[in-house]
Amino acid sequence: MGDSIPAIIGAAGVRLHKQEGDHATPAGLLPLTRVLYRADRVAAPVSHLPVEPLAPNDGWCDDPTHADYNRSITLPHPARHERLWRDDGVYNIVIVLAYNDSPPVPDRGSAIFLHLQSPDRRPTEGCIALDEADLRRLLAAGLSEIEVPPPV
């Protein structure tokens, strides 16, 4: 869309060659695939993408040794995973980004999302975090991908 929006990224910055657990945000063109939100906390965002409410048993597998690596899962789950129903509010709106998903390559990185910033604006573990007003505005305007420029 041509906009440059202030964002919070991974604590390790941007990397061309992302690895699981490196706390870096992957460089590249990242298509948005679907929007998840906490219906008990916020209104559904307006978007051309599929919009689905989160449930308390929603998770994401981040275990590179498991067949469900970098996939949506239902909890409980036997492999290492991230819970999407979070107390801190950063996943009140969370957009799944098409990164390392077709098919997932073990250790290349998982659970790379576009989500809300924390109140203290701390770095993410590799995701991209925006202010809620900016995120809602971009989704309503038809945002379909994010370009993360490579490190300089």
Backbone as CSV, one residue per row, in Angstrom:
resi,resn,N_x,N_y,N_z,CA_x,CA_y,CA_z,C_x,C_y,C_z
1,MET,0.831,-1.196,0.000,0.000,0.000,0.000,0.868,1.249,0.000
2,GLY,2.172,1.043,0.128,3.082,2.172,0.068,3.306,2.893,1.377
3,ASP,2.624,2.489,2.437,2.793,3.146,3.732,3.993,2.587,4.477
4,SER,4.636,3.455,5.203,5.686,3.049,6.133,5.132,3.304,7.527
5,ILE,4.941,2.249,8.293,4.266,2.322,9.594,5.260,1.967,10.690
6,PRO,5.294,2.744,11.782,6.162,2.356,12.898,5.745,0.982,13.439
7,ALA,6.726,0.127,13.634,6.445,-1.229,14.082,7.502,-1.677,15.070
8,ILE,7.118,-2.624,15.889,8.053,-3.291,16.785,8.396,-4.631,16.132
9,ILE,9.673,-4.978,16.134,10.107,-6.239,15.529,10.850,-7.070,16.567
10,GLY,11.440,-8.146,16.113,12.166,-9.042,16.994,13.353,-8.386,17.670
11,ALA,13.653,-8.849,18.867,14.752,-8.283,19.667,16.093,-8.382,18.950
12,ALA,16.258,-9.353,18.052,17.520,-9.530,17.313,17.501,-8.814,15.961
13,GLY,16.492,-8.000,15.711,16.418,-7.256,14.455,15.864,-8.096,13.322
14,VAL,16.274,-7.744,12.103,15.809,-8.416,10.894,16.934,-9.293,10.361
15,ARG,16.575,-10.488,9.903,17.571,-11.415,9.340,17.063,-11.995,8.028
16,LEU,17.983,-12.159,7.094,17.665,-12.824,5.835,17.472,-14.320,6.049
17,HIS,18.220,-14.901,6.966,18.181,-16.338,7.211,17.712,-16.606,8.641
18,LYS,16.424,-16.542,8.828,15.815,-16.746,10.144,16.020,-18.186,10.605
19,GLN,16.220,-18.351,11.914,16.324,-19.661,12.548,15.361,-19.699,13.733
20,GLU,14.811,-20.857,14.006,13.896,-21.011,15.141,14.569,-20.537,16.422
21,GLY,13.881,-19.657,17.144,14.355,-19.207,18.449,15.392,-18.099,18.423
22,ASP,15.708,-17.524,17.254,16.758,-16.497,17.188,16.262,-15.089,17.539
23,HIS,14.974,-14.922,17.777,14.359,-13.640,18.145,14.501,-12.593,17.046
24,ALA,14.647,-13.037,15.811,14.756,-12.131,14.669,13.477,-12.174,13.840
25,THR,13.201,-11.066,13.171,12.089,-10.981,12.233,12.632,-11.298,10.844
26,PRO,11.955,-12.176,10.099,12.471,-12.520,8.772,12.274,-11.385,7.768
27,ALA,13.295,-11.152,6.945,13.190,-10.183,5.855,12.401,-10.817,4.715
28,GLY,11.714,-9.986,3.962,11.027,-10.471,2.774,9.608,-9.962,2.680
29,LEU,8.930,-10.417,1.654,7.534,-10.087,1.436,6.686,-11.148,2.132
30,LEU,5.906,-10.737,3.119,5.137,-11.660,3.952,3.642,-11.453,3.704
31,PRO,2.999,-12.336,2.930,1.557,-12.233,2.713,0.767,-12.497,3.993
32,LEU,-0.348,-11.804,4.163,-1.266,-12.040,5.271,-2.246,-13.123,4.835
33,THR,-2.521,-14.099,5.719,-3.406,-15.189,5.307,-4.758,-15.198,6.026
34,ARG,-4.771,-14.891,7.326,-6.037,-14.856,8.052,-5.870,-14.055,9.336
35,VAL,-7.000,-13.578,9.845,-7.032,-12.748,11.047,-7.727,-13.518,12.158
36,LEU,-7.081,-13.562,13.319,-7.662,-14.168,14.517,-7.829,-13.070,15.560
37,TYR,-8.847,-13.171,16.383,-9.060,-12.125,17.389,-9.761,-12.698,18.612
38,ARG,-9.574,-11.995,19.743,-10.213,-12.371,21.008,-11.579,-11.701,21.077
39,ALA,-12.622,-12.429,20.716,-13.978,-11.880,20.700,-14.452,-11.468,22.083
40,ASP,-13.843,-12.024,23.134,-14.218,-11.637,24.494,-13.595,-10.304,24.894
41,ARG,-12.672,-9.774,24.090,-11.968,-8.530,24.432,-12.129,-7.412,23.409
42,VAL,-12.179,-7.764,22.113,-12.211,-6.734,21.071,-13.232,-7.097,19.998
43,ALA,-13.647,-6.072,19.256,-14.535,-6.287,18.113,-13.737,-6.898,16.970
44,ALA,-14.439,-7.647,16.138,-13.790,-8.251,14.974,-13.252,-7.156,14.062
45,PRO,-12.009,-7.287,13.591,-11.482,-6.312,12.649,-12.180,-6.432,11.290
46,VAL,-12.267,-5.331,10.590,-12.771,-5.329,9.223,-11.606,-5.705,8.324
47,SER,-11.801,-6.721,7.487,-10.724,-7.182,6.622,-11.297,-7.994,5.468
48,HIS,-10.592,-7.996,4.335,-10.968,-8.862,3.212,-10.487,-10.296,3.452
49,LEU,-9.611,-10.476,4.435,-9.088,-11.794,4.793,-10.123,-12.553,5.632
50,PRO,-9.999,-13.863,5.713,-10.859,-14.596,6.659,-10.598,-14.105,8.085
51,VAL,-11.664,-13.853,8.835,-11.579,-13.371,10.214,-12.259,-14.403,11.106
52,GLU,-11.511,-14.900,12.109,-12.016,-15.969,12.962,-11.748,-15.639,14.427
53,PRO,-12.709,-15.915,15.311,-12.441,-15.723,16.737,-11.502,-16.809,17.262
54,LEU,-10.640,-16.426,18.179,-9.771,-17.379,18.874,-10.574,-18.114,19.941
55,ALA,-10.101,-19.295,20.276,-10.672,-20.078,21.373,-9.566,-20.351,22.389
56,PRO,-9.920,-20.612,23.640,-8.904,-20.852,24.669,-7.958,-22.015,24.366
57,ASN,-8.363,-22.945,23.524,-7.502,-24.091,23.227,-6.756,-23.952,21.893
58,ASP,-6.663,-22.738,21.358,-5.902,-22.507,20.120,-4.426,-22.342,20.431
59,GLY,-3.605,-22.966,19.609,-2.164,-22.855,19.767,-1.461,-22.917,18.429
60,TRP,-0.122,-22.849,18.492,0.712,-22.903,17.288,1.946,-23.724,17.623
61,CYS,2.214,-24.750,16.846,3.350,-25.634,17.112,4.655,-24.964,16.682
62,ASP,5.600,-24.860,17.622,6.916,-24.290,17.302,8.039,-25.300,17.543
63,ASP,7.679,-26.574,17.508,8.643,-27.653,17.712,9.106,-28.180,16.350
64,PRO,10.352,-27.855,15.937,10.811,-28.250,14.603,10.929,-29.761,14.397
65,THR,10.849,-30.543,15.470,10.937,-31.997,15.330,9.568,-32.652,15.153
66,HIS,8.493,-31.860,15.240,7.143,-32.417,15.169,6.515,-32.175,13.791
67,ALA,5.660,-33.094,13.370,4.982,-32.988,12.071,4.088,-31.756,11.976
68,ASP,3.635,-31.206,13.112,2.770,-30.021,13.104,3.550,-28.711,13.132
69,TYR,4.871,-28.767,12.987,5.713,-27.560,13.058,5.157,-26.439,12.174
70,ASN,5.075,-25.269,12.779,4.588,-24.037,12.143,3.171,-24.190,11.603
71,ARG,2.341,-24.841,12.400,0.935,-25.024,12.043,0.045,-24.706,13.250
72,SER,-1.166,-24.306,12.947,-2.191,-24.117,13.959,-2.521,-25.469,14.580
73,ILE,-2.674,-25.489,15.901,-2.976,-26.725,16.622,-4.069,-26.476,17.651
74,THR,-4.618,-27.554,18.155,-5.569,-27.503,19.261,-4.875,-28.046,20.501
75,LEU,-5.008,-27.327,21.600,-4.387,-27.713,22.862,-5.355,-28.571,23.673
76,PRO,-4.857,-29.515,24.438,-3.437,-29.794,24.660,-2.800,-30.439,23.435
77,HIS,-1.486,-30.289,23.339,-0.720,-30.825,22.222,0.587,-31.385,22.765
78,PRO,1.053,-32.520,22.239,2.226,-33.159,22.819,3.554,-32.462,22.540
79,ALA,3.624,-31.642,21.506,4.887,-30.996,21.140,4.958,-29.581,21.720
80,ARG,6.154,-29.007,21.682,6.333,-27.618,22.137,5.446,-26.712,21.290
81,HIS,4.840,-25.733,21.940,3.875,-24.884,21.242,3.735,-23.531,21.931
82,GLU,3.067,-22.650,21.234,2.709,-21.340,21.773,1.199,-21.308,21.931
83,ARG,0.752,-20.781,23.062,-0.682,-20.613,23.306,-1.106,-19.283,22.670
84,LEU,-2.163,-19.293,21.845,-2.633,-18.070,21.195,-3.595,-17.272,22.071
85,TRP,-4.193,-17.928,23.054,-5.113,-17.269,23.999,-4.251,-16.705,25.124
86,ARG,-3.755,-15.483,24.933,-2.775,-14.914,25.860,-3.412,-13.928,26.828
87,ASP,-2.811,-13.826,28.004,-3.285,-12.892,29.018,-2.845,-11.459,28.745
88,ASP,-1.707,-11.280,28.050,-1.131,-9.942,27.909,-1.794,-9.070,26.846
89,GLY,-2.685,-9.597,26.026,-3.431,-8.787,25.064,-2.764,-8.588,23.712
90,VAL,-1.514,-9.001,23.530,-0.867,-8.747,22.242,-1.486,-9.578,21.119
91,TYR,-2.157,-10.679,21.460,-2.846,-11.474,20.452,-4.356,-11.213,20.471
92,ASN,-4.777,-10.087,21.003,-6.196,-9.740,20.893,-6.587,-9.646,19.420
93,ILE,-5.638,-9.195,18.596,-5.757,-9.285,17.138,-4.421,-9.835,16.653
94,VAL,-4.454,-10.942,15.940,-3.231,-11.572,15.450,-3.474,-12.046,14.022
95,ILE,-2.580,-11.662,13.128,-2.699,-12.029,11.725,-1.617,-13.048,11.393
96,VAL,-2.021,-14.157,10.827,-1.085,-15.197,10.424,-0.395,-14.731,9.139
97,LEU,0.938,-14.775,9.148,1.726,-14.408,7.978,2.211,-15.676,7.277
98,ALA,2.213,-15.648,5.960,2.682,-16.793,5.177,4.206,-16.779,5.178
99,TYR,4.761,-17.381,6.209,6.205,-17.504,6.326,6.537,-18.955,6.688
100,ASN,7.437,-19.547,5.943,7.887,-20.918,6.189,6.707,-21.882,6.376
101,ASP,5.761,-21.800,5.449,4.547,-22.598,5.645,4.163,-23.474,4.458
102,SER,4.960,-23.500,3.403,4.502,-24.206,2.219,5.618,-24.967,1.514
103,PRO,6.070,-26.061,2.065,5.801,-26.612,3.403,6.769,-26.028,4.432
104,PRO,6.468,-26.181,5.719,7.390,-25.702,6.752,8.726,-26.448,6.696
105,VAL,9.802,-25.705,6.806,11.146,-26.280,6.857,11.589,-26.245,8.318
106,PRO,11.918,-27.402,8.908,12.323,-27.419,10.319,13.441,-26.420,10.616
107,ASP,13.292,-25.716,11.722,14.254,-24.740,12.241,14.338,-23.432,11.458
108,ARG,13.510,-23.246,10.453,13.568,-21.995,9.689,12.734,-20.883,10.329
109,GLY,11.983,-21.217,11.351,11.179,-20.212,12.054,9.704,-20.527,11.978
110,SER,9.007,-20.237,13.072,7.575,-20.533,13.150,6.859,-19.431,13.916
111,ALA,5.536,-19.447,13.786,4.678,-18.516,14.526,5.092,-17.067,14.281
112,ILE,5.309,-16.731,13.012,5.621,-15.347,12.649,4.292,-14.671,12.330
113,PHE,3.894,-13.775,13.212,2.594,-13.119,13.126,2.744,-11.604,13.055
114,LEU,1.672,-10.964,12.634,1.483,-9.526,12.782,0.480,-9.401,13.926
115,HIS,0.850,-8.697,14.986,-0.039,-8.615,16.146,0.075,-7.251,16.814
116,LEU,-0.589,-7.091,17.935,-0.602,-5.815,18.653,0.668,-5.625,19.471
117,GLN,1.065,-4.369,19.605,2.221,-4.028,20.441,1.877,-4.230,21.907
118,SER,2.881,-4.546,22.691,2.697,-4.587,24.136,2.653,-3.142,24.640
119,PRO,2.017,-2.903,25.781,1.943,-1.536,26.305,3.316,-0.889,26.511
120,ASP,4.325,-1.687,26.860,5.672,-1.131,27.064,6.512,-1.132,25.778
121,ARG,5.894,-1.542,24.668,6.535,-1.535,23.342,7.819,-2.368,23.304
122,ARG,7.852,-3.449,24.075,9.035,-4.316,24.077,9.142,-5.060,22.756
123,PRO,10.355,-5.466,22.379,10.536,-6.218,21.134,9.777,-7.542,21.169
124,THR,9.501,-8.073,19.990,8.815,-9.355,19.862,9.856,-10.477,19.822
125,GLU,9.376,-11.699,19.683,10.273,-12.845,19.538,10.577,-13.132,18.066
126,GLY,10.137,-12.240,17.187,10.358,-12.387,15.751,9.169,-11.932,14.929
127,CYS,8.080,-11.629,15.600,6.878,-11.137,14.926,7.003,-9.647,14.617
128,ILE,5.950,-9.104,14.034,5.831,-7.677,13.774,4.636,-7.193,14.580
129,ALA,4.816,-6.144,15.364,3.746,-5.649,16.224,3.438,-4.190,15.888
130,LEU,2.154,-3.899,15.768,1.682,-2.560,15.450,0.730,-2.057,16.524
131,ASP,0.548,-0.755,16.546,-0.482,-0.117,17.352,-1.847,-0.592,16.840
132,GLU,-2.802,-0.789,17.739,-4.104,-1.328,17.333,-4.802,-0.456,16.294
133,ALA,-4.762,0.866,16.448,-5.428,1.748,15.473,-4.799,1.589,14.089
134,ASP,-3.470,1.533,14.014,-2.797,1.337,12.722,-3.156,-0.016,12.130
135,LEU,-3.150,-1.062,12.951,-3.453,-2.406,12.464,-4.869,-2.475,11.907
136,ARG,-5.826,-1.934,12.639,-7.215,-1.949,12.173,-7.372,-1.136,10.882
137,ARG,-6.738,0.012,10.811,-6.827,0.872,9.621,-6.264,0.147,8.394
138,LEU,-5.112,-0.488,8.554,-4.491,-1.188,7.434,-5.315,-2.394,6.980
139,LEU,-5.849,-3.139,7.927,-6.699,-4.279,7.563,-7.945,-3.812,6.816
140,ALA,-8.581,-2.758,7.304,-9.791,-2.230,6.664,-9.496,-1.687,5.267
141,ALA,-8.282,-1.188,5.062,-7.890,-0.644,3.756,-7.481,-1.739,2.773
142,GLY,-7.444,-3.002,3.219,-7.150,-4.097,2.313,-5.723,-4.592,2.332
143,LEU,-4.996,-4.333,3.397,-3.611,-4.823,3.480,-3.566,-6.317,3.200
144,SER,-2.678,-6.718,2.298,-2.583,-8.133,1.947,-1.182,-8.703,2.139
145,GLU,-0.185,-7.837,2.333,1.189,-8.293,2.553,1.987,-7.196,3.235
146,ILE,3.074,-7.627,3.868,3.994,-6.702,4.518,5.381,-6.969,3.961
147,GLU,6.083,-5.911,3.640,7.459,-6.077,3.195,8.391,-5.671,4.318
148,VAL,9.233,-6.605,4.743,10.245,-6.335,5.753,11.570,-6.214,5.008
149,PRO,12.122,-4.995,4.939,13.368,-4.820,4.191,14.537,-5.551,4.862
150,PRO,15.478,-6.037,4.041,16.623,-6.729,4.612,17.472,-5.775,5.433
151,PRO,18.274,-6.311,6.362,19.141,-5.442,7.161,20.157,-4.749,6.252
152,VAL,20.531,-3.569,6.676,21.491,-2.782,5.887,22.910,-3.128,6.280
